[in-house]
Amino acid sequence: MSYAPIPGLGAPVARIRHFVGNLLPRGKPDEEHLHFAKCDSTELSVLGSGEEGRTPETGVDGGAENGKAPAVNGAVSAVGNPVASAGQAARSYGEASNVNIAKKQISTWDAGWNVTNAIQGMFLVALPYAVLHGGYWGLLALLLAAAVTCYTGKILVECLYVTDDVTGLRIRVRESYVDIAKEVWGDRFAAQIVHTAQFIELIMTCILYLVLCGDLLSNSFPTNKLDETTWTMLATFLVVPCAFLRDLKAVSRLSFGNAVVHVIINLTLIGFCLSYAALWHWGDVAVQVDIHYFPVSMGIVIFSYTSHIFLPSLEGSMVERPKFNKMLYWTHALAGLFKALFAYLCFLTFGLGTRDIITDNLPTQGFRATVNVVLVIKALLSYPLPFYAAVELLERAFFSGRPRTLFPSCYALDGYLHPWSVALRTLVVIFTMLLAIFIPHFNQLMGLIGSFTGTMLSFVWPCLFHLKIKWPEIPWYQKLFNILVILSGCVVGLIGIIYSLEALIKISKEEQ
């Protein structure tokens, strides 16, 4: 492919695009520059509101969306020649619309790595702290949260489908969390409410990764010249290339790397804990809970299982969608077992002296620094997934191309990002860095966000939407269970918000 200079910007920008393009994974031409209607857009419905154009299971859309330019499917097109359709769509918009940009489909393993990235992220280091204040109830919460969030993730994706009365086949009629909310709440407020909650959750996750990087590096290499803020800025520099990410396939590769590092960290720290088995603090594991700190711990637990934002797009991107539920089962089962085992063994090793970030308890500076550096690598590999989803939300809401949105598309006609869109994405990275610098309290902040957006997105809303959309189809005991999850989520979330804010205020006063 040739890269002509961009008008007004000159040959240097064209050469930069050519260089960056060669670094990114390339697919077949017909796959890379045409849109697969069900790939990995995070929050854009490319299905029409009517029944035409829908096909069972695969969810291929050949129709137009409310009179707008038809989405182009590079595999099966109901509107004729896909290349011609893409050109017509581009001409009708006067630019490349985001919905006409191809994004690669992913395997079941790719989806599993992304879910594992989301629920086995950096929050691992805070889980022993949850046992400190929750005792055996904290361990039980880790296992129950895995089971409940697996269930709510499954029913959330079920809300994307309807069952055909004649054939009995499932038909994918919705594309995103927002589409499900619109079905229940209507168009007026649903998109704003869910978009806002999702964006807060994703951006705060990115912020927490940078906060953790700064904290780990400053503790590993104490020096007067480099404080925590400086380390946070250096870590941010390493995630700037995320601004060039264009599809979930590339993110999946990074998630796989994150999973490998996760296993290394687990084995290293569990092995260390087992070497101190003779000195374990069995009596320190409490049966009762600390009412002032356990809600914060519950927020941490809930936040560590929030993957529901990604599930509709991951399921829509999968080549073999029927395997989605199995993927959800094994990822959450492994997560629950790993987290409970890790939290329990680490707390037994350090007892009541357990710190909010467990690596701060490691005995020697050299060992601590080595483990912290590996954890920083894990945090940097975890950052791309929530960042990619967050910028997708922004692009779908504001930069889908005229006349869909006020601003033009972020993509050029050749499928690559415009230089100005890369600059905007870089600004989002800088924004997360600034908030990470000014909001340094990792555990308390994670507990607050988990208690607010985590309970809504992962517990309350999936069950609420499932009851509303699938009420005639589900048995009474499932309805009752959904109601119990809704009530429990609301109570836990409200208590967690109150006590997390109390903890943040207390720490702020102590620092003053």
C-alpha positions in Angstrom: 0.0 0.0 0.0 1.3 3.5 -0.8 1.1 6.3 1.6 0.6 9.7 0.0 1.3 12.9 1.9 -1.6 14.2 3.9 -2.8 17.6 2.6 -1.6 20.3 4.8 0.7 18.1 6.8 3.2 17.1 4.2 5.4 14.1 3.6 6.8 13.7 7.2 3.4 12.7 8.5 2.9 10.2 5.7 6.3 8.6 6.5 5.3 8.4 10.2 2.1 6.7 9.3 3.9 4.3 7.0 6.4 3.5 9.8 3.7 3.0 12.5 1.6 1.0 10.1 4.4 -1.4 9.5 4.7 -2.0 13.2 1.1 -2.9 13.7 -0.4 -6.3 12.8 -1.6 -6.5 9.3 -4.4 -8.7 7.9 -5.5 -9.6 4.4 -6.4 -6.4 2.5 -10.1 -7.4 2.2 -10.2 -8.0 5.9 -8.3 -5.0 7.1 -10.1 -2.2 5.2 -13.7 -3.6 5.3 -15.9 -3.7 8.3 -17.0 -6.9 9.8 -20.4 -6.0 11.2 -20.0 -7.8 14.5 -16.4 -7.3 15.3 -15.1 -5.4 18.3 -16.8 -2.0 18.5 -17.3 -1.4 22.2 -20.4 0.6 22.2 -21.9 1.1 18.7 -24.9 -0.6 17.4 -24.4 -1.5 13.8 -27.6 -3.4 13.6 -30.8 -2.0 12.2 -33.7 -1.5 14.5 -35.9 -3.7 12.3 -35.7 -7.4 11.7 -34.3 -7.3 8.2 -30.6 -8.0 7.9 -30.4 -10.1 11.0 -29.2 -13.7 10.8 -29.2 -16.4 13.5 -26.2 -16.7 15.8 -23.7 -15.0 13.6 -25.5 -11.7 13.9 -24.4 -10.6 10.4 -26.1 -7.4 9.4 -26.8 -6.6 5.8 -29.3 -3.8 6.4 -29.0 -0.1 7.1 -29.2 1.4 10.5 -32.2 3.7 10.7 -31.8 5.0 7.2 -28.0 5.5 7.6 -25.4 4.1 5.3 -25.4 0.3 5.6 -22.7 -1.4 7.6 -20.4 -3.4 5.3 -19.6 -7.0 6.0 -16.5 -8.2 4.4 -17.5 -11.8 4.7 -21.1 -11.8 3.8 -22.8 -8.8 2.3 -26.5 -8.5 1.6 -26.0 -5.2 -0.2 -23.8 -6.5 -3.0 -20.1 -5.9 -3.6 -18.5 -5.1 -0.2 -15.8 -3.0 -1.8 -18.4 -0.9 -3.7 -20.6 -0.7 -0.5 -17.6 0.6 1.5 -16.9 3.2 -1.1 -20.6 4.3 -1.2 -20.6 4.6 2.6 -17.4 6.6 2.6 -18.7 8.9 -0.2 -22.1 9.4 1.6 -20.3 10.4 4.8 -17.6 12.4 3.0 -15.0 10.5 5.1 -14.2 7.1 6.5 -16.8 6.3 9.2 -15.7 4.2 12.1 -18.3 1.6 11.3 -16.7 0.9 8.0 -13.3 0.2 9.4 -12.4 -3.5 9.6 -11.4 -5.0 12.9 -10.1 -8.5 13.2 -12.2 -11.3 14.8 -10.7 -13.2 17.7 -10.5 -16.8 18.8 -12.0 -18.2 22.0 -8.5 -18.2 23.5 -8.0 -14.5 22.6 -11.3 -13.7 24.3 -10.2 -15.7 27.3 -6.9 -13.8 27.6 -8.8 -10.5 27.5 -11.3 -11.6 30.2 -8.4 -12.9 32.3 -6.6 -9.6 31.8 -9.7 -7.8 33.2 -10.4 -10.0 36.2 -6.8 -11.1 37.0 -5.3 -7.6 36.8 -3.1 -5.7 39.2 -5.8 -5.9 41.9 -4.2 -9.2 42.9 -1.7 -7.3 45.1 -4.5 -5.8 47.2 -6.4 -9.0 47.9 -4.5 -10.0 51.1 -5.5 -6.6 52.4 -9.1 -7.7 51.9 -8.5 -10.8 54.0 -6.9 -8.6 56.7 -10.2 -6.8 57.3 -12.6 -9.5 56.2 -11.0 -12.7 57.4 -12.7 -15.8 56.2 -15.6 -13.7 55.0 -13.2 -12.0 52.6 -12.1 -15.3 51.2 -15.7 -16.4 50.8 -16.5 -13.1 49.1 -13.7 -13.8 46.5 -15.2 -17.1 45.6 -18.8 -15.9 45.6 -18.0 -12.8 43.5 -16.4 -15.1 40.9 -19.5 -17.2 40.7 -21.9 -14.3 40.6 -20.0 -12.1 38.1 -19.7 -15.2 35.8 -23.5 -15.6 36.0 -24.3 -11.9 35.5 -21.8 -11.8 32.5 -23.6 -14.8 31.0 -27.1 -13.3 31.3 -25.9 -9.9 30.1 -24.8 -11.5 26.8 -28.1 -13.4 26.7 -29.8 -10.0 26.6 -28.2 -9.4 23.2 -30.2 -12.2 21.7 -33.8 -13.1 21.0 -35.1 -16.6 20.1 -36.8 -17.1 16.8 -40.3 -18.5 17.3 -40.2 -20.6 14.1 -36.6 -21.9 14.0 -35.8 -21.8 17.7 -32.4 -20.3 16.8 -30.9 -17.3 18.7 -30.7 -14.1 16.8 -28.3 -11.3 17.9 -30.4 -8.1 17.8 -28.3 -5.9 20.1 -24.6 -5.0 20.0 -23.7 -3.5 23.3 -24.4 -2.8 26.9 -25.9 0.5 25.8 -28.3 -1.2 23.4 -29.5 -3.4 26.2 -30.1 -0.4 28.5 -32.0 1.3 25.7 -34.3 -1.6 25.5 -35.1 -1.2 29.2 -34.9 2.5 29.8 -35.5 4.0 26.4 -33.2 6.0 24.2 -33.2 9.3 26.1 -31.1 8.6 29.2 -29.9 5.0 28.8 -26.9 5.8 26.6 -25.8 8.7 28.9 -26.1 6.7 32.1 -24.3 3.5 30.9 -21.7 5.4 28.9 -20.8 7.5 31.9 -20.6 4.6 34.2 -18.5 2.6 31.8 -16.1 5.5 31.0 -15.6 6.2 34.7 -14.9 2.5 35.4 -12.4 2.2 32.4 -10.6 5.5 33.0 -10.3 4.8 36.8 -8.9 1.4 36.0 -6.2 3.0 33.8 -5.5 5.5 36.5 -5.1 2.7 39.1 -2.5 0.9 36.9 -0.4 4.1 36.7 -0.8 4.8 40.5 0.4 1.3 41.2 3.4 1.6 38.8 4.5 4.8 40.6 4.0 3.3 44.0 5.9 0.1 43.2 8.8 1.7 41.5 9.3 4.4 44.2 9.3 1.7 46.8 11.7 -0.4 44.8 14.2 2.3 44.0 14.1 4.9 46.8 16.0 8.0 45.9 15.7 11.7 46.5 15.9 12.4 42.7 13.0 10.3 41.6 9.8 10.5 43.7 6.5 8.6 43.1 5.2 11.3 40.7 8.3 11.0 38.5 8.0 7.2 38.4 4.3 7.6 37.4 5.3 9.9 34.5 8.0 7.4 33.4 5.4 4.6 33.4 3.0 6.7 31.4 5.6 7.2 28.7 5.7 3.4 28.2 2.0 3.2 27.6 1.8 6.1 25.1 2.0 3.6 22.2 -1.5 2.4 23.2 -2.7 5.4 21.2 -2.0 3.4 18.0 -4.1 0.4 18.9 -6.9 -0.3 16.4 -8.4 -3.7 17.2 -8.8 -6.3 19.9 -6.5 -8.7 18.2 -3.5 -6.6 19.1 -4.9 -6.1 22.6 -5.3 -9.8 22.9 -1.6 -10.3 22.3 -0.8 -7.9 25.2 -3.4 -9.7 27.4 -1.6 -13.0 26.7 1.6 -11.5 27.9 -0.1 -10.2 30.9 -1.5 -13.7 31.7 2.1 -15.1 31.4 3.4 -12.5 33.8 0.5 -13.2 36.1 1.4 -16.9 36.4 5.0 -16.0 37.1 4.0 -13.6 39.9 1.6 -16.1 41.4 4.2 -18.9 41.4 6.9 -16.6 42.8 4.9 -15.2 45.7 3.1 -18.4 46.5 6.4 -20.2 46.5 7.8 -17.6 48.9 4.8 -18.0 51.2 5.1 -21.8 51.3 8.8 -21.4 52.3 7.5 -19.7 55.5 4.8 -22.2 56.2 6.3 -23.1 59.6 5.7 -19.4 60.7 2.2 -18.9 59.3 -0.2 -16.8 61.4 -3.1 -19.2 61.5 -4.7 -17.4 64.4 -4.8 -14.0 62.7 -7.4 -14.9 60.2 -10.5 -13.4 61.7 -14.0 -14.8 61.8 -15.6 -11.4 62.5 -15.3 -8.4 60.2 -14.1 -4.8 60.8 -17.2 -2.8 59.8 -15.2 0.3 59.0 -12.8 -1.5 56.6 -14.6 -4.6 55.3 -16.8 -2.6 53.0 -13.7 -1.2 51.4 -12.4 -4.7 51.0 -15.7 -5.8 49.4 -15.3 -2.9 46.9 -11.8 -4.2 46.1 -13.1 -7.7 45.5 -15.9 -6.5 43.3 -13.6 -4.2 41.3 -11.3 -7.1 40.7 -14.1 -8.9 38.8 -15.4 -6.1 36.6 -15.2 -7.4 33.0 -18.8 -6.8 31.9 -17.9 -3.7 30.0 -15.9 -5.8 27.5 -18.2 -8.9 27.3 -20.6 -7.8 24.6 -17.8 -6.7 22.2 -15.7 -9.7 23.0 -18.6 -12.1 22.3 -19.4 -10.2 19.2 -15.8 -10.5 18.0 -15.5 -14.2 18.6 -15.2 -16.5 15.6 -17.0 -19.3 17.7 -19.6 -17.5 19.7 -21.2 -20.7 21.1 -18.1 -21.2 23.1 -18.5 -17.9 24.9 -20.1 -19.4 28.0 -17.5 -22.1 28.4 -14.8 -19.4 28.2 -16.6 -17.4 30.9 -16.8 -20.5 33.2 -13.1 -21.4 33.1 -11.8 -17.9 33.3 -13.9 -17.1 36.4 -13.3 -20.4 38.0 -9.5 -20.1 37.7 -9.7 -16.5 38.8 -11.7 -17.3 42.0 -9.3 -20.2 42.9 -6.1 -18.2 42.2 -7.3 -15.1 44.1 -8.5 -17.0 47.1 -5.4 -19.1 47.4 -3.1 -16.1 46.8 -4.9 -13.9 49.3 -5.0 -16.6 52.0 -1.4 -17.7 51.7 0.0 -14.2 51.7 -2.1 -13.2 54.7 -1.0 -16.3 56.6 2.6 -15.4 55.9 2.5 -11.8 57.0 -0.5 -11.8 59.4 -1.7 -8.6 60.9 1.2 -6.8 59.4 -0.1 -7.2 55.9 0.2 -4.0 53.9 -2.3 -2.6 51.4 0.1 -3.6 48.6 1.5 -7.0 49.5 4.9 -6.6 47.9 5.7 -3.9 50.6 5.9 -6.8 53.0 8.7 -8.7 51.2 11.8 -8.9 53.4 14.7 -7.8 51.3 15.1 -4.8 49.1 16.5 -6.8 46.2 13.7 -9.4 46.2 11.1 -6.7 46.6 12.5 -4.6 43.8 12.6 -7.6 41.4 9.0 -8.6 42.2 7.8 -5.0 41.9 9.4 -4.6 38.5 7.7 -7.7 37.2 4.4 -6.3 38.6 5.0 -3.0 36.8 5.4 -5.0 33.6 2.1 -6.7 34.4 0.5 -3.3 35.0 1.8 -1.9 31.7 0.4 -5.0 29.9 -2.9 -4.6 31.7 -3.3 -0.9 30.7 -4.1 -1.4 27.0 -7.5 -3.2 27.4 -9.3 -0.6 29.5 -7.7 2.2 27.6 -8.7 0.7 24.2 -12.3 0.3 25.5 -12.4 3.9 26.9 -11.2 5.5 23.6 -13.7 3.4 21.7 -16.5 4.8 23.8 -15.3 8.3 23.1 -14.9 7.6 19.4 -18.4 6.0 19.1 -20.0 8.9 21.0 -18.2 11.8 19.3 -16.0 10.7 16.4 -18.0 8.2 14.4 -18.0 10.5 11.3 -20.5 12.9 9.9 -23.5 13.0 10.0 -23.6 10.3 12.7 -21.7 12.6 15.1 -20.6 16.2 15.3 -16.9 15.4 14.7 -15.3 13.5 11.8 -14.1 9.9 12.0 -10.9 9.1 13.7 -10.0 6.8 10.7 -8.7 7.7 7.3 -10.1 6.0 4.1 -7.1 3.6 4.2 -8.2 2.3 7.6 -5.4 4.0 9.6 -5.9 6.5 12.3 -5.7 10.2 11.5 -2.6 11.9 13.1 -5.0 14.2 15.0 -6.9 11.2 16.4 -3.6 9.7 17.6 -2.9 13.0 19.3 -6.3 12.9 21.0 -5.7 9.4 22.2 -2.3 10.5 23.6 -4.1 13.3 25.5 -6.3 10.6 27.1 -3.1 8.8 28.3 -1.8 12.1 29.7 -5.2 12.7 31.4 -4.9 9.3 33.2 -1.4 10.3 34.3 -2.5 13.6 35.8 -5.3 12.0 37.8 -2.9 9.2 38.9 -0.5 11.9 40.2 -3.2 13.8 42.1 -5.2 10.7 43.4 -2.5 8.4 44.9 -4.5 6.2 47.3 -4.7 2.9 45.5 -6.8 0.7 47.7 -9.3 3.2 49.0 -9.9 4.6 45.5 -10.3 1.0 44.1 -12.8 0.3 46.9 -14.8 3.4 46.1 -15.0 2.8 42.4 -15.7 -0.8 42.8 -18.6 0.0 45.2 -20.1 2.5 42.8 -19.7 1.5 39.1 -18.6 -2.1 39.8 -21.7 -3.1 41.6 -23.9 -1.4 39.0 -22.2 -2.7 35.9 -21.4 -6.2 37.2 -24.3 -7.0 39.6 -27.3 -4.8 39.5 -27.8 -3.8 35.9 -27.3 -7.2 34.3 -29.9 -8.8 36.5 -32.3 -5.9 36.1 -32.0 -5.9 32.3 -32.3 -9.7 32.3 -35.5 -9.6 34.3 -37.0 -6.9 32.0 -36.1 -8.4 28.7 -36.3 -12.2 29.5 -39.1 -12.2 32.1 -41.5 -14.5 30.1 -38.7 -17.0 29.3 -36.9 -17.5 32.7 -38.1 -19.8 35.5 -39.3 -18.4 38.9 -36.2 -19.4 40.8 -33.9 -17.5 38.4 -36.1 -14.4 38.7 -35.8 -14.7 42.5 -32.0 -15.1 42.3 -31.8 -12.0 40.0 -33.8 -10.0 42.5 -31.5 -11.2 45.4 -28.4 -10.2 43.4 -29.9 -6.7 42.7 -30.7 -6.1 46.4 -27.4 -7.4 47.6 -25.5 -5.3 45.0 -27.3 -2.2 46.1 -26.7 -2.7 49.8 -23.0 -3.7 49.4 -22.5 -0.8 46.9 -24.1 1.8 49.2 -22.2 0.7 52.3 -18.9 0.5 50.3 -19.3 4.0 49.0 -19.9 5.4 52.5 -17.0 3.7 54.2 -14.6 4.1 51.2 -15.2 7.9 51.3 -14.7 7.9 55.0 -11.4 6.1 54.6 -10.2 8.5 51.9 -11.2 11.5 54.1 -9.4 10.1 57.1 -6.2 9.5 55.1 -6.3 13.0 53.6 -6.6 14.5 57.0 -3.7 12.4 58.3 -1.5 13.6 55.4 -2.3 17.2 56.2 
